[in-house]
Amino acid sequence: MRSTLILTALSFSFCWGQAADECKPSTLNIPEAKYPCVYPDNRAMFRVVAPDAQKVTVRIGRGFDMTKDEHGVWSVTTTPLVVGFHYYSLQIDGATVADPSTMTFFGSGWQNSGIEIPEPVDVDYYKAKDVPHGRVSQQWYFSKVTQRWRRCFVYTPPDYETNVKAKYPALYLLHGWGEDETGWYTQGHVDQIMDNLIAAKKAKPMVIVMDNLNAVKPGESAAIFAARGLVPAPGQAPPTPGGRAPGQGFLPAGGAAAPGTQPGRGTAPGGAGGMGMGRTTFTEMMFTDLIPMIERTYRVAPGREYRAMAGLSMGGGQTFTTGLNNLDRFAYLGGFSGSCGGRGAAFDPQTTCGGAFADPAAFNKKVKVLFLGIGSVEGPGTKTFSEALAKAGVHNVYFESPGTAHEWLTWRRCLNDFAPRLFR
């Protein structure tokens, strides 16, 4: 395919009765890029300059084929998209690429473009405000378990630099499948959420450690963490067309949404978030390398009473795998669209989640908060699991994000509800 310049430009849409000047640039665009843009009714307009291309599609939601004008500019206006963050990409004559008019975000194992469909103006819990701000820094360390250098991101609260005698509790917060340690910082807005909660005195100041869930020892396969659609080695066939559109669930060839998904939303529950998705190597690495490094490097209070762990989707599964097997190390556990239950099997406190709930009184004495969060569109599994736990006498908190599915808006809302419950 001849090299193609991709950029976004101006368009006009008549069919929905809104003028082009009502379409506001996405907040995730690069400086001065006016497109993609978002209409007040949450439709999005995309424009691509690709005069030599034969077919161009925007891979967001169910996917939208674009139309080329006489100047070689392709355009499309989508149907209304759900509020929140969306990964998207462009498909130009079969090649999937990111749109250079936006910042890129790591998801589904590769760098995607992103567009933010804004919530109502009065929803500002993850927006920057005129409050004291903490800091997010990157921290490199060598893992004896994986025999590799690893990177985590660490949030320190606003008073960390000035309150030099204080020691802080720590939350270890994990991303989901196909993402990495940047996810909570870039897609999740963890720093704004925490700054605003702390300023409002709704949450305790804490250190938040965001590490990479993808950990393997030398010789172990990392295939489970790899992106679909990677370029094959010479002589090997490329992947079957279709596959998974980033952040959109599993799409068969032809682009129709798979059962259990809705356009622009995530996978149905059960994709990556159960006990079986937790890896023992990560647990070993966490206790051998990560936690000791954090407690040496930062003013973090040691001990289970000052330690929490949570994660989204596959990270929630890892949280329950690690946490439930090590209750002497954690007093707070949270699963956002991912845990060890609610996946169809009947609940039995003696066997579910490895029998972690067999003695409810002992469990309740150790775990101060067991948090189960989910988007309302993801199905009833998590709610059913929460109710079964409560019926068995296991204390837990159930949180449901209205109108959202397996997506970052669900997980931002989960964190905003979970963090104030910690270290009380």
N, C-alpha and C positions, 0 to 999 in steps of 0.2 A: 504494500500500500504506500502511495506517495506520501511524503511528510505533510501533515495537516496542521494548520494553525487553528487553535481552538480558543475562542474568546466569546464573551457575552456582549450583546448589544441591545438596542432599543426595539420594542415591538408594541403592538396595540391589539387589544382584544375587544371585540364588539359583543360577542354572544352572551356575556354575563353582565353587560351593562355597566362596566367599570372602566374608566379611562386609564391609559398607561401611566399617567403621573400619579395615580393612586397606588401603584405597585412600588413598594419600598424595598431598597436593597437589603438582602439578608445580612444580618449582623456578622456572619461568618465569611463574607466576601473579603478578598484582599483589598488594600486601600484603593479607592476611586472606582472600583468595579461596581457597576450599577445592577448587574444581573449575575445570578438569578435574583429575582425580586419576589416579594410576597404581597398579595392583595389583602384588603381588609377581611375578605371572606375565607382566607387561608389557601386560596389557589396560588400556585407558584408559576412564574414565567421563566423559561430557560431559552437562551439564544446561543447558537454555536456557529462560528464561521468555519465551514469545511466545504469549499466549493468543489473539490474533486470527489467527495464522498457520494456513495450511492444510497446508503441508509444510515440514519443516526437515530438512536434511541436514548432517552433518559431513563436510567435504571433506578427508579424510586417508586415505592408502592408496587402497583401491578405492572409498572413500566409504561412509558408513553413514547410512541413513535413521533418523530419530528417532521416538519414539512419545510422544504427548501424553497426560497424565493429566487427571483431573477438575479440577485446579487450573490448567490451562493451561501446565504445565511439561513440556517435551519432554526426553527422555533417551535415551541409548543407551550401551551398553558394547561396545567394539570387540573384535575378536579380538586376540590378542597382537601387539604392534608390535615391530619391530626396535629394538634399542637405538640411542640417539643422538638428535640433534635432528631434529624434524619441523616443517615449516611446516604450518599448517592454516587453514581458514576455515569459516564457516557459510554455508549457502545457505538463505535464508528466502523462500519463495514466489518463487523465481527470482533473488532479489537476493543477490549474494555480499558478505559483510561479515566483518570481523574480530570475534573474540570479545573484548569489553572486559574480560573477567576475566583476560586474559593481557597481557604486554608484546607489542609488535609488532616485527616483523623484516622488513626490506626484501628481498624475493625474488620472482622472476618478474615484476619490474617494478611491484610494489605492496606495501603494508604488509599482512603476514599475522600471524595469531596464531602462537604457537609452543608446543610441548610437548617436554620432554626425557624420553626413556625412559632411565633411568640404567643405566650399565654396572655390573658387580659392584663391591662396595664397595672392593676392593683396587686398582681402576683409578682413579688419582688424578692422572695427569699433567697434566690440564687443570683441576684444582680449585685453589682458593686455599688456600695453606698458610702456615704460620708461617715464612716465609723473607723475605729482602729483596725489595722490590717495585719494579719499574720504573714508568714513567708513560706513559700514552697521551694525547696532546694533539692537538687539531685545528689545522691550519695552512692558512690561506687564502693564495692567490697568484694573480696575474693572468697568464694565458697569452697570449703574443703570437700563438701559433699558432691557438688557438680563439677569441681575442678575447673571452674570458669569464673571470670569476673562478671559480677552482676550489678545491676543498677536499681535503686529504689528512689521514689520521691517521698519527701518528708515535709509535712505541714507542721510548723511550729506556731503557737498562738501569738496574738499581738504583744503580750507582755513578756514573751520568752527572753528577749534581749535585755530587758530592764530589770525584771524580777529574778536576778541571777542566783538567788539562794533557793528558789523554788524547784521542786521536782514535780513532774507532770505524769498523769496517767497516759497510757498509750492505747490507741485503736489501730489494729492491723486490718487494713481495708483492701479487699481484692477485687479485681476486674473480672470479666467473663471470658468465655471462649473467643479466640480470635483477636483479643485485645491485649494490651500490655500495661505496664506500670504508668503510662501517661494518661490512661483512660479517665480516672477519677479527677485528675487535674484539668484536662482539656474538655472532655465531654461532660463530666459530672459537676464541674464548678465547686469542688469540695472546699476550696479556700473561701469563696464568697459565702457559701452556706454556713460554714463554721464562724467566719468573722461576724456575720449578722446574728447568729444564735448567741455567740459569746457577748456581743455588744448589748443584746436585749436581755442578758442574764438568764437565758433559757438553757444554756449548755455550759458545762464546766470547761475551762481551758484545758486542752489536751494536745498531745502530739499524735499525728496520724501518719502511719507508715503505709505507703502504697508500693508493694513489691510486684514483681512479675511472677504470675502463677505458673508460668511455663518453666519447669525445672526437671532436668533429667540427669542421671549419672552417666559417666562415660560408658558407651555401649548400649544404653537404653534408647528405645525409639522415641522420637519426639513427633511422630506422625500425627498424633491426635491434636497437636497444637498448630499444624500447618494449614495454610490457606488452601481452599479448593481452587483449581484453575491455575496452579503453578506451571511454569514452562517446563516441559519434559526434557529429559536428556536426549541427545541425538539418537535417532532410530526408534524412539518410543512414541506411541500415539498420544496426542493431546487429550485432555479430559473431555468427557461427553458434554455437549452443549447443554445449557440450562443451569443446573447446579443452584447455588445459593446466591441470591442477590444480597449485597451487604445490608445487614440490619433489617431484612424484609421477610425472613422465613425462607423456606425451601421452595424454589420455583421450578416446576418442570419445564421442559422445552415448550415454547409457545407462550410462556409468561403468565399463565394463570396461577393465582394464589393457591397454595396447597391447603388442604383441610386444616382448620385450626388457626389460620392466619387471616389477617385483614390487610388490605393495601396500606403500605406505609408503616406497618407495625412489625413486631418481631415474631419469632417462632412460638408455636404453641408450647405450653408448659410440658416439661419432660424431655426437651431437647438436650439441655446441658445443665443439670442442677441437682442431680441426685447423689446419693452416697457413693455410687459406683464411679462418679466422675472425679472424686477426690483422689489425689495421688500421694502415696506414702513418701515418695522422694521429696515432695515439697515440705511435708511435715518434718522430715528429718533435717532438711536444709534450714527450715525456720528455727528449729531449736538449737541446731549446731552452729549456724552462721548468722542468721538475720537478727534474732532477738539479742544475742550477746553483743553483736556489733552496735545495735541501736542503744543498748543500755551502757555501752562504753562511750559512745560518741555524743549522746544527747542526755540531758538531765531528765531521765525517765525513772519514775519510781518502780522498783522491782516488785515482783509478787503478783499473784493471780487477782487480788483485789483491785489492782491498778492496771489490769490488762483485759482488753476486749478484742474480739475478732469478728469480722463481718465480710460479706462478699455478695456480688450479684451473679445470678445464673450459675455458671460453673464455679465461680468463686464462692458462691453460697454452699455448693456441694462440698468444696474443699474446706470451708469453715466448719461444717458439721463433721466431716471426716476427721479433721485435726482436733477440733474443740471437744467433741463428745468423747474422744478417746484420751483426752488429756485435761480433765476437769480440775486437776490440781494446778493448772497453769492459766486458766481463763475463768472469769466470773461473769462474763457477758458475751453472748453469741447472737449474731444476726444473719438471717438469710433473706436476701432480696431476690425474689423470683428464683430461688434455689435453696434447697434444704436436703433432708434425707427422707422425706415422706411426701404424701399427697400425690403419689404417682400411680394410683390404681389398686395397689395391694391393700388388703384389709389391715387395719391397724391392730397390732398386738404388742402391748408394752414389753412383753418378754422377748420379742424377736425383732420388732421394727427398729431400724437404726442400730442394729447390733445389740439390742437389749439395753440401750442407754437409759431408757425410761422405766426399767423394770421395778425400780424402787423410787416412786415419785417423791416421797418425803426426803430421801437422801439427795435426790437431784435438785429439788427446790432449795435445799439448804446450801448447796454449792453454787448454783447458777442464779444470779440476781435478776438477769433479764435474758429471756429467750424470745427473740423477735422474729416474726414471720411476716414478711411483706410481699405483696403481689399486686399486679395490675388487674383491674376488674375484668378486662377482656381476656385474661390468660386462662380463665376457667376456674372451677370450684375446688381444685385439688388441695391448694394450700389452706383454704378455709376449712375444708373437711378435716385436714390433718390437725389444724389448730383446735377444732372442736373435739376431735378424738383425744388429743392430749389433755385438754381441760377436763373432759369426762373421766379420764384416768387419774386426774389429780395433779397433772403436771402444769405448773404455772407458765403461761406464755402470753405474749402480746401479738395480736393479729392486726395488721395494717393493710388496708386496701386502697390503692390509688384509683380514683374514679376515672373511667374513660380511657385508661391507658393499657398497653399490652407489654410485650417483652422489649422494653425500650428505655432509653436514658431518663425520660421524664418520670417513669415509675421509680427508678432507682434514686434520682435526686430527691423525690418526695419521701422515699423510704429513709434515706439518710437524715433528712430534715426532721423526721419523727423519731428516729432511733437515737441520734446523738444526745438529745436532751435527757434521755433516760439513763445515761451512763454515769457511773462514778458518783452516785448520790449516796 
